[in-house]
Amino acid sequence: MKWYGKVGFIETVERDDRPGVWVKQATEREYVGDLIRNTSKWSHNDNGTNDDININNQISVLSDPYLFNSIHSIRYIEFRGTFWDVTGIDVQYPRLIISLGGVYNGETA
């Protein structure tokens, strides 16, 4: 199955207007890939709150120079309209096999 969506990168950068002050900066780029594993599971909570869903999907993306050189800052992927945490990256050059977990709740671009 084909996949098309955003890959989110979070990097720590120094502010131009305030030298010595570092902030997190989110950027996104769009990529095309293949969905190679598509599974999900519910994480049941005993405290009465809503259950969480985790997907255990893997997406194979053909890497470009930017993606390959920014592996360390990949934090989330858009899949079916939701941003998901990246839980692991397997480098199989020229492809990256990106594993997803729970819903991403951090900064986005």
C-alpha positions in Angstrom: 0.0 0.0 0.0 1.3 3.4 -0.9 1.7 6.2 1.7 2.0 10.0 1.2 2.3 12.4 4.1 4.4 14.7 6.2 7.6 13.8 8.1 8.2 16.1 11.0 11.6 17.2 12.2 12.4 18.8 15.6 15.8 20.6 15.8 17.3 22.8 18.5 18.5 26.1 17.0 19.9 29.3 18.2 17.6 32.3 18.0 18.9 35.0 15.6 17.6 37.8 17.7 18.9 36.4 21.0 22.4 34.8 20.8 22.9 32.1 23.3 19.2 31.3 23.5 18.3 27.9 22.0 14.7 26.9 21.0 13.1 23.9 19.4 12.1 24.4 15.8 9.7 22.2 13.9 9.8 21.7 10.2 7.9 19.3 7.9 8.6 17.9 4.5 6.3 15.7 2.3 7.4 12.2 1.2 6.0 9.2 -0.6 6.6 5.7 0.6 5.2 2.2 1.1 3.2 1.1 4.2 4.8 -2.3 4.9 3.2 -3.1 8.2 -0.3 -1.9 9.3 -1.3 -3.0 12.8 -2.8 -1.3 15.9 -3.6 -2.1 19.5 -5.5 -0.5 22.3 -3.7 0.4 25.6 -6.3 0.0 28.3 -6.2 2.3 31.3 -7.3 1.1 34.7 -8.0 4.7 36.0 -11.2 5.2 34.0 -9.7 7.6 31.4 -10.0 7.0 27.7 -8.0 4.2 26.2 -5.0 5.0 24.1 -4.4 3.5 20.6 -0.9 2.6 19.4 -0.2 1.7 15.9 2.7 -0.5 15.1 3.0 0.5 11.5 6.2 0.6 9.5 6.6 3.0 6.5 9.4 2.5 4.0 10.5 5.9 2.6 13.0 6.4 -0.2 15.5 8.7 1.4 16.7 12.0 -0.2 19.9 13.8 1.1 17.9 15.9 3.6 16.0 13.0 5.1 19.1 10.8 5.4 21.2 13.6 7.0 18.3 14.5 9.4 17.6 11.1 10.8 18.4 12.3 14.3 15.7 14.9 14.3 12.7 12.9 12.8 10.0 13.0 15.5 6.6 12.3 13.9 4.9 11.2 10.7 1.4 12.0 9.4 -0.6 8.9 8.7 -4.3 9.1 7.8 -4.6 12.7 9.1 -3.0 12.2 12.5 0.6 12.8 13.6 2.2 9.6 15.1 5.4 9.3 17.2 8.4 7.8 15.5 9.6 4.9 17.7 12.5 3.7 15.5 14.3 4.0 12.2 16.0 1.2 10.4 18.5 2.4 7.8 18.4 0.2 4.7 20.0 2.6 2.3 18.6 4.1 0.1 15.4 3.5 2.2 14.5 4.3 5.8 12.1 1.9 7.5 10.3 4.2 10.0 8.3 2.5 12.9 5.4 4.4 14.4 3.8 4.2 17.9 1.3 6.4 19.7 -0.2 9.7 18.8 2.3 12.5 18.7 1.4 15.4 21.1 4.5 17.6 20.7 5.3 20.7 18.7 4.4 20.7 15.0 5.3 23.0 12.1 
